[in-house]
Structure formats: C-alpha cells, structure tokens
Amino acid sequence: MDAHLAWTPGGGRRELAKAVRAAIREGRWRPGAVVPSTRALAHDLGVARGTVTRVYADLAAEGYLHTSQGAPTRVATAGTEPLAAPGPAGRGERRWRWTMMPGRPDPGLFPRTAWLAATRRVLQHTANSSFDYGDPRGSVVLRNTLAAYLARSRGVRVDPARVVISSGYGQGLVAVCAALRQLGIAETAFEDPSVNRFHELAESAGQRVVGVPVDGDGLVVERLASPSVVVTAAHQSPTGVTLAPRRRTALVRTGAVIVEDDYDGEFRYDRHQVGALQALAPERVVYGGSASKTLSPSLRLGWLVLPRSLVDPVVAALTHTGGPPPTINQLALADLISSGGYDRHVRRCRTEYRSRRDRLVAALPPGLPPPGIPAGLHLLLSLSPATEAMVPAIARRHSLELATVSPHRFDPDGPSGIVIGYAASTRPAFGGALDALLAVLDDLPWDR
Ligand SMILES: Cc1ncc(COP(=O)(O)O)c(C=O)c1O
C-alpha cells in the first residue's frame, strides 16, 4: 500500500505514531488495509525496525491497528466498516417486498443497450475538451438537442441560449428560487398538495413557501397572491388533474413568475399531450423538466428553459450548487435523443405504464372518485383522513411501499388518500405489488 506519512525524519517514536494515527484518521490508510511490514516501513523511513514494531504495538493497543498471529497487520475496521452494498433491488436495505411509490419509473426498463451504445459513440467521437470542466450552462450539444426536442414534443418556445442543464429538476428549482431571491422575490407558492421535497428545496434557497389549493381544474388561480408559483400544469402532482385552459390563461395574466414543473409530460395515454404552459408566456414562465421519469432519477439530468432575464442569475446559482451533471452523460442523452432512441424508449414505457394503469384502475373497488386523467406514473386514490391514517401500518403489514397525501399538503383539511405509483416496480413484480395493494385496500374500513 502507499504508505505516505506526514513525518519528519528524526522525529522519534512518538512522532511516527502520531503520523500513522493521522493517516488512519484521515482515511489515507483505509480501514481493513494491510499496513506496510515493519521491515519495509523501517527501510523507507530510515529508522530502526524495532521503532516501527513498537509503534505498531502501541497503535494496536489503542485500537488503530489489528494484529493477529501469523497474519499481516491491518488498519482496524471497528466502527468504520464499508457500507453494505444494496441488494439486487437497489436503494440500500430494502424493507419492502413490493413497491407502489409515486415519482419513480421502472428501473428495469432503463434502456441499457441504447445508453451503452450512445455512451460508446460519445466516447469515440467527442473532443478532449469534454473531459475538462464543462460549460456552467451545460453542454452546448445537449442544449441544442433539447431545444429542438422540447419544441417538437412539448411545444416549448425555446432558443438554445435559454436552456440550461441542471442536476435534476430539484437542483434547477433551487437555482431558480435562489435567483428570484436575489432579484427580491422571497415568496413562492406551491400547489396544495404537491411534493414536499420541493417545498423544502425552495425554502433552502431562501423562499417563504405557501400553499394554494387545487380543485378539479388544477390550481385555484384566484387564490394566488405570491410573486412566484410552481405548478404541475399538465398533470397535477399528486391529484392527477390538468390545469383547465381558462386557468392557464388566468395564471399567466397574474404577472407572477411561474415555474412549470413538466415532470411527466411525456406520459399521456388517452390523447395528445397538453402542450407546455411556457408557450403562452416564455418571458414569465420557467419551464423545468428532467430525465428522472423517462430514463432514471439516478442520472440526475434535468433542464430549464428560462426567461431571458433569469438566465445569468440562474446559471450563477447553479454554479454555486455544484454545476451541471457529468458532461459524458449529457452528451449520451443528446446522442440518444438525436438518434431516435429516446423517443423509442419513451414510447415503449408509455405502452407499459398505460397497460399497468388500466390494470390498476380495473382492479380498484368500484364507486371511488375518478383518479385523475389517464397520464403520468401515478394516480390518487382519495380516502377520508381517518382512513388515510391507517394506511402506513397496513401497508407495512403487506410489505408494500406506499405514499399518502398528507405529508404533501399545506392545509391540514386538504385532500387525503394514497398516491399509487404504478411505474416503480419492475414488470415481473407488478402483479405482486398490485395484489399487495388490493390486500391493503381490503383491510381498510369501507366508509372511505
Ligand atoms: C412532481 C415532480 N417533479 C419533478 C420530479 C423530478 O425531480 P428530479 O429531476 O430532481 O429527480 C419529480 C420526481 O419525483 C416529481 O415528483
């Protein structure tokens, strides 16, 4: 092993022991690693072998080293064992056999072959400059490719100079909130309910966060009083409704800065997708998207299309929060989109998720309220607050990972129920997850 020690010759035994302790504490001598033999270290440092032997013995007594008869001396591992690798199902230690978590795509559908081919093409052809620090706005190639893709697929009005790449939508939202704060906007409204992770991210960027109710037509725009607002207009998360056309117009007329979280716009099953709200007012709307639903959240690939006035402040804020994701992944995504592989993959996923949604809706008990439009990767099953409160314990009993609405709402009297994510399990596990869900529903009282 590399035995670098911050030690000055002539320092004596005590100094040598201090240097070895520091190397272990700072992780340069890693837990479990075999340490240099006393002979080799004594030779390297120009000290008597006996000095090293005594230092090792002292450090073994202190618990830094582990010695045992006939085996090499190692750095002790007590309390510093490597983290256990996740099982085949991923996400660390799995406590659940089945999952119906919203917000996650089927990890088994990740297009490994197409991604590998795209990465290989990128590595074969890209310039050496791709391995340097990248452009803080993200790769020009991906920004150009996304500009064309978003115009074609989502009707976004987009000039590549206004596209920036972020580490997922989450980092993009933080940067937008920080930039707005700098420009004097310190309150952001969110739909009530909406994903609480994003409320926390906005708060972390200095925004005061408030909720605005959602009804069957989406955000109740007349209740909006904040200078900025985040909306999931195409498919409200989690209620599943679409922002009605007259509300879209009313919203852009409020003059608020609108952040449009287009998190699952590619997944609409009954008819053509609702186009992006951004097209109505490109100078008022920040359009945000990500590859977290279409490909994988692990890629941390997200994008923003910004009003011109926000480009520089948002890029500055992105730089302060770590900058864009790895250039090679950005280029692989650009390659996948321009080769047609991305569209093919999204179509394949759309077919799969649509059939799961149909199976799920057909299996649900009759007489429930409509679960939102046929779109996205989740649906909301409304329940009374008292029934919702029983869900976590019952779901645990059936080893089903399941989300409820109440952690995501502002108004304690707002909607309640279960948010069923039908994409999260792998294809072979979907039947088991659905059975587990139906068993959970069966165990709930029927006054819901
Ligand atoms: C409403 C909503 N928006 C956006 C995202 C994507 O976030 P990110 O790109 O940070 O993974 C998610 C993912 O769960 C989501 O549920």
The ligand as an SDF file (V2000), in Angstrom:
LIG
                    3D

 16 16  0  0  0  0  0  0  0  0999 V2000
  -43.5610   16.4680   -9.1840 C   0  0  0  0  0  0  0  0  0  0  0  0
  -42.1720   16.0940   -9.5640 C   0  0  0  0  0  0  0  0  0  0  0  0
  -41.4250   16.9440  -10.2590 N   0  0  0  0  0  0  0  0  0  0  0  0
  -40.1530   16.6530  -10.6510 C   0  0  0  0  0  0  0  0  0  0  0  0
  -39.5770   15.4720  -10.3200 C   0  0  0  0  0  0  0  0  0  0  0  0
  -38.1920   15.1740  -10.7920 C   0  0  0  0  0  0  0  0  0  0  0  0
  -37.2260   15.6110   -9.9040 O   0  0  0  0  0  0  0  0  0  0  0  0
  -35.7110   15.3220  -10.1950 P   0  0  0  0  0  0  0  0  0  0  0  0
  -35.4490   15.6720  -11.6130 O   0  0  0  0  0  0  0  0  0  0  0  0
  -34.9700   16.2010   -9.2250 O   0  0  0  0  0  0  0  0  0  0  0  0
  -35.4560   13.8680   -9.9590 O   0  0  0  0  0  0  0  0  0  0  0  0
  -40.2830   14.5570   -9.5690 C   0  0  0  0  0  0  0  0  0  0  0  0
  -39.6690   13.2970   -9.1620 C   0  0  0  0  0  0  0  0  0  0  0  0
  -40.0880   12.6090   -8.2750 O   0  0  0  0  0  0  0  0  0  0  0  0
  -41.6180   14.8770   -9.1870 C   0  0  0  0  0  0  0  0  0  0  0  0
  -42.3760   14.0080   -8.4920 O   0  0  0  0  0  0  0  0  0  0  0  0
  1  2  1  0
  2  3  1  0
  2 15  2  0
  3  4  2  0
  4  5  1  0
  5  6  1  0
  5 12  2  0
  6  7  1  0
  7  8  1  0
  8  9  2  0
  8 10  1  0
  8 11  1  0
 12 13  1  0
 12 15  1  0
 13 14  2  0
 15 16  1  0
M  END
$$$$
